[in-house]
Amino acid sequence: MLLQQAPKAMSEVTLCLTIGRRPQLLEQTLSSLLALFDFEEIIAINDFRDEPTNSVFRKLCPNGMLISLDRQLGHHRAIDHMYGQVKTSHIMHCEDDWLFDQHFDLGRAFKLLASNSKISQVCFRKVSDFNLNHSQHQEILQCTSDGVDYFRLDSLHPQWHGYTFNPHLSSIKLWKDLGGFSKFKKERHVSRALRAEGRFSAYIQTGCCTHIGENLSVSPSAANPSPFRRLRKSIKGFFS
């Protein structure tokens, strides 16, 4: 049964998904998410253009917009292309490897985002889903803004937690003000740019999703790591 949300919130947000080469994970993601939300606008881009993934999206989102171009753009350019189709003021961004197992109030997420101009996005990932040690947990800030409780993780790292492509709510204005994502080489560079402006990600305390795509990356380097990458990963793991 679909949970009811404020009509204003639903009419102002587009669900945007990056998908590709992981149809089973996409089915888990969409099945769990759409059991909680009835989005009016849904757009997905499959930068890998594989038909099994496209078929899952068409089955679960028959009224959604599927973008599957004749060439691969790369992750950031693909998101820019997708966001260029958005007509709403806000985006709920999601990837194809998340499990939503708890109701979340999108209206409260809107309220939190509007309460503080330094909040770049409201993230829905459970903080418990991060692999943090005891001392790192001690550094997490518990905050409240306009009656909405959230966590700040930006004290844990000088570059991260200013922005993430993990499931979140953000304004289309943020993307436009950044000039798109294509000029940034990596996700952390987007985060770093926003951190330089004093902005941060707000992790809503009632997080609702966990990552299910660990070690299942679709990037060529992850699928076929070089001997140097394998050695570096093993050394990192040994000393962690």
C-alpha positions in Angstrom: 0.0 0.0 0.0 1.4 3.4 -1.0 2.0 5.8 1.9 0.5 9.2 1.4 2.6 12.3 1.2 1.9 16.0 1.0 0.7 16.8 -2.6 3.0 19.9 -2.7 6.1 17.8 -2.0 5.2 15.1 -4.5 4.4 17.7 -7.2 7.7 19.5 -6.7 10.1 16.5 -6.9 11.3 14.3 -9.7 12.8 10.9 -9.0 16.1 10.7 -11.0 17.9 7.4 -11.3 21.3 6.3 -12.7 20.9 2.7 -13.8 22.8 0.1 -15.9 24.0 -3.5 -16.0 22.5 -4.5 -12.6 18.9 -5.4 -13.4 18.4 -7.5 -10.2 19.6 -4.7 -8.0 17.5 -2.2 -9.8 14.4 -4.3 -9.3 15.1 -4.5 -5.5 15.7 -0.7 -5.4 12.6 0.3 -7.3 10.3 -2.3 -5.7 11.3 -1.2 -2.2 11.2 2.6 -3.0 7.9 2.5 -5.0 6.3 0.6 -2.1 6.8 3.8 -0.1 6.3 6.5 -2.6 4.1 7.2 -5.6 6.2 9.6 -7.7 4.5 11.7 -10.3 7.7 12.2 -12.3 10.4 9.6 -12.8 13.4 9.8 -15.1 16.2 7.2 -15.4 19.3 7.2 -17.6 21.1 4.0 -18.5 24.5 5.0 -19.7 25.4 1.4 -20.4 22.3 0.8 -22.6 21.7 -2.8 -21.6 18.3 -4.2 -22.4 17.8 -6.3 -19.2 18.1 -3.2 -17.1 15.8 -1.1 -19.4 13.2 -3.9 -19.3 13.1 -3.8 -15.5 12.6 0.0 -15.5 9.9 -0.2 -18.1 8.1 -2.9 -16.1 8.2 -1.0 -12.8 7.9 2.5 -14.1 5.7 2.3 -17.2 5.0 6.0 -17.2 8.6 7.0 -16.4 11.1 8.6 -18.9 13.9 6.2 -19.9 17.0 7.7 -21.4 19.2 5.2 -23.2 21.4 7.0 -25.7 23.4 5.5 -28.6 26.7 6.5 -26.9 28.1 6.4 -23.4 28.5 9.8 -21.7 30.2 8.9 -18.5 28.6 9.2 -15.0 28.6 13.0 -14.5 27.7 13.9 -18.0 24.9 11.3 -17.9 23.5 12.9 -14.8 23.7 16.4 -16.4 21.8 15.1 -19.4 19.1 13.6 -17.2 18.8 16.6 -14.9 18.4 18.7 -18.1 15.0 17.0 -18.5 13.7 17.9 -15.0 10.8 20.3 -14.8 10.3 20.3 -11.1 12.1 22.5 -8.5 13.6 19.5 -6.6 15.1 16.1 -7.3 15.2 12.9 -5.4 18.4 11.3 -6.7 18.9 7.6 -6.5 21.2 4.9 -7.8 20.2 1.3 -8.7 21.7 -0.4 -5.6 19.7 0.7 -2.6 17.2 -1.0 -0.4 14.5 1.1 1.1 13.1 -0.6 4.2 11.5 2.2 6.2 9.0 5.0 5.6 10.5 8.5 5.3 8.6 11.8 5.3 9.5 13.7 2.2 7.6 16.7 3.5 10.0 16.9 6.5 13.0 16.5 4.2 11.7 19.6 2.2 11.3 21.4 5.5 14.9 20.6 6.6 16.4 21.6 3.2 14.6 25.0 3.3 15.5 25.7 6.9 19.3 26.2 6.4 20.9 27.6 3.2 24.2 25.7 4.2 22.4 22.3 3.8 23.3 21.2 0.2 21.1 18.1 0.3 19.1 15.9 2.7 20.4 12.4 2.6 18.3 9.3 3.3 21.1 6.8 3.9 21.1 5.3 7.4 24.1 6.5 9.3 24.3 3.0 10.7 25.0 1.8 7.2 28.4 3.5 7.2 31.4 1.5 8.4 32.4 3.8 11.2 34.5 3.0 14.2 33.7 4.1 17.8 35.8 7.3 17.6 34.2 8.3 14.3 30.7 7.9 15.8 31.7 10.2 18.6 32.5 12.9 16.0 29.0 12.8 14.4 27.0 15.9 15.2 23.3 15.5 16.2 21.4 18.6 15.1 17.9 20.0 14.8 16.6 22.6 12.4 13.0 23.8 12.2 12.0 20.8 14.3 13.7 18.2 12.1 16.5 16.1 13.5 19.5 15.3 11.4 23.2 14.2 11.6 26.2 16.0 10.2 29.2 13.8 9.2 31.4 16.5 7.6 33.7 16.5 10.7 34.8 13.0 9.7 36.6 14.0 6.5 37.9 17.3 5.0 36.4 16.6 1.6 33.4 14.3 1.9 29.9 15.0 3.2 29.4 18.2 1.2 27.7 16.2 -1.5 27.0 12.6 -2.4 25.1 10.7 -5.1 23.7 8.4 -2.4 19.9 8.8 -2.2 19.0 12.4 -1.4 16.7 15.3 -1.9 18.2 18.5 -3.4 17.1 21.5 -5.4 17.6 21.8 -9.2 19.0 25.2 -8.4 22.0 23.6 -6.6 22.9 21.7 -9.8 22.5 24.8 -11.9 24.6 26.9 -9.6 27.4 24.4 -9.7 27.3 24.6 -13.5 26.5 20.9 -13.8 28.6 17.9 -12.7 30.6 17.4 -15.9 33.4 19.7 -14.9 34.1 17.6 -11.8 36.3 14.5 -12.3 35.0 12.6 -9.3 32.2 12.7 -6.8 34.4 13.9 -4.0 35.4 16.9 -6.1 31.7 18.0 -6.1 31.7 17.5 -2.4 34.9 19.5 -2.0 33.5 22.4 -4.0 30.5 22.7 -1.7 32.5 22.2 1.4 34.6 25.2 0.3 31.4 27.2 0.4 30.7 26.1 4.0 27.9 23.7 2.9 27.2 20.2 4.1 25.0 17.2 3.7 22.3 16.6 6.3 21.6 13.0 7.0 18.0 12.8 8.3 18.0 10.9 11.5 15.2 8.6 10.4 17.3 7.2 7.6 15.5 4.7 5.4 17.9 3.0 3.0 21.0 0.8 3.0 23.5 0.2 0.2 23.2 -3.3 -1.5 25.7 -2.8 -4.3 29.0 -3.1 -2.4 31.7 -4.7 -4.6 29.2 -4.8 -7.5 30.4 -1.7 -9.4 29.8 -1.5 -13.1 32.9 0.7 -13.8 35.5 -1.0 -16.1 38.3 -0.5 -13.6 36.3 -2.2 -10.8 35.3 -5.1 -13.0 38.8 -5.6 -14.4 41.3 -4.1 -11.9 44.9 -3.8 -12.9 47.5 -5.7 -10.9 48.6 -2.4 -9.3 45.0 -1.6 -8.2 44.6 -5.1 -6.8 47.9 -4.8 -4.9 47.0 -1.3 -3.6 43.6 -2.6 -2.4 45.2 -5.5 -0.6 47.7 -3.3 1.1 45.0 -0.9 2.2 42.9 -3.7 3.6 45.9 -5.1 5.5 46.6 -1.9 7.3 43.0 -0.7 7.9 
